[in-house]
Amino acid sequence: MSHVVIIGNGIAGVTAARHVRKNSTKEITIISGETAHFFSRTALMYVFMGHMKYENIKPYEDSFWKKNRIHLKQAWVENIDTDAQQLQLSGGDTMAYDELIIATGSKPNKFGWEGEDLKGVQGFYSWQDLELLEENVKRTQQAVIVGGGLIGVELAEMLHTRGIEVTFLVREDRFWGNVLPYQDGELIAKHIKKNGINLVFNTELDIIHGNNQGEVIAITTKDGLKIACQLVGLTAGVSPNIGVVDASNIPTKRGVLVDHYLKTIIPNVYAIGDCAEFYEHPTNRKSIEQVWYTGKMMGETVAQTICGRPTKYMPGVWFNSAKFFDIEYQTYGWVWNIPKENEEVFCWQHPTKDILLKLVFDQTTQVLLGVNTFGIRMRHDVCNQWISKGAHIDIVIQNLGAANFDPELFTAYEPLIVAAFNKKYKKQINLKMKKSGRIANLLTKVLNR
């Protein structure tokens, strides 16, 4: 019987295992040294804050794996011998494979800062990082976080709940400036400051200082600012975690190089999730996609190929979501930090609340290109249809009510947004479909006319 071995028990690897089992009787083994069972990585912050326990963040009961004939092996892979199709594991064990899926995820970036290996300097990605953080906060009254992204905000909120003073160093002139437009980044920055975090913009880390015990005591920025701290959180992005293939003949660049089928050039070896890098992305997106849902899609896709139905990875409309303290964020399609030459941007912001909606559309065709929402929960299926079907911006505005995730429980701002749109573009669009239990069907009819 063919043996599929998966290195990594994150969302990509586990999804691949589930779909291989769904479509075959192959023997399946998942190897991970991180934890014995798959867990929700985005929920680690809630374990730290005391809202959940480890057993609460496991999406599947422990009995799930035996029931579905998926063997779990807790070990680190130390070497991959592709000629013998064999893995060398920590502790001296070996394991043979017929098909190998590399799904080893990411690791926090380090950029060679002086002092970056001192005690109290860490990233936040793995279960081991959470355990290390619990140890580090025992001696921490002040913390510095480097890098203004999603993980940095999570870490800031976590530390703040422990009464730790947090200073956030951001290289750009606004929060997440390489991703968010100026107005969006300003909104989040004000919200973060409102929650008690010290944000310092237009600055970069230079040196991390330590004491005689090798522990962090301060940092200095490139513009000479010195900040006392006992913890430094490195959240300036992540990189593919591909150390497992270093000694093998599997080609890599930043990640493990794959084609549109997620295959490497080595027979029977695949890579998926954060650690995979496309020679050329099938939809001209970035060659590395480090997002939860893309890892899930890659797992589903590679399973089809392994089970005899070769399938190209086609992720569809880009989307992502996050939470910045109390603000829910969603993005669909493309909303660039600096608009492209052919793009028109409509932005509505609530005058007193941390709520914003941004719609980007083509100046010539008036087709919707992207959506950013802050503090407004929108329906994924509706936004996805608008962009995938090329909805005219007027149709989008008319049907904003269809995108309200739950109009009975959440405040409806659509009338204010439509009025602002009409005023800016001198139109007289009337809002339709404010509430409906048949949103998807009605919207499909509208878009298919």
Summary of the structure (lengths in Angstrom):
residues: 449
radius of gyration: 23.7
end to end distance: 51.2
largest distance: 72.6
contacts: 1477
relative contact order: 0.11
helix: 29%
strand: 27%
